[in-house]
Amino acid sequence: MLYWTLVFLAVALVAGALGFTGLASASAGVARIIFGVFLVFFLVSLIMQVFGGA
């Protein structure tokens, strides 16, 4: 999941550098959402490990 975040971030950076602001904005938005989901999953996993879950 973090891989896809980095892919969309790279697409956003390249598109922004080339002047495609609409595509850059959309890619950055998708990267942000995927990173948020990754962060939630990571925190849930961390809490489960700390408190003796699976």
N, C-alpha and C positions, 0 to 999 in steps of 0.2 A: 504494500500500500504506500509505503514511503517512497518507493521507486516511482510510482505514478505521480506523486506530488512533485518530485524533482523533474520529471519529464515535462509536466505542464508548466512548471516554473521556467524551465529552459525555453520552452516554446514561447512563453510570455516575454522573456527577455529578448529573444531573437526577433519576434514580431514587433516589439516596441522599438528596437534598434532600427528596423527596416521601415518604420512608419505605419505599420498596421495597428493602429491604436485600438480598434474594436476587437480584433482577435487577441491582442495582448491583454486587454481588460477581461475578456471572457476566460482566457487561459489562467490568468491570475486568480480569478474568482473560483474556478474549479480547483486549482491547486490549494487555495485556502480552505475550501470545504473538505477536501480529502485529507488535508493535514489535521483539521479539527477532528475528524472521525478517527484518524490514527492516534491522536493525542488522547481522546476519550478511551479508546481500546487499551492504550498503553497504561493509562492511570488505573483503569479497572483491573488489569492484569497485575500491576504493581501492588495494589491494595489487597488483591486475593493472595499474592505471595507473602506479603507481610503478615497478614492475619491468619495464615495457615490454611488457606483455601487449597484448591487443586493445584 
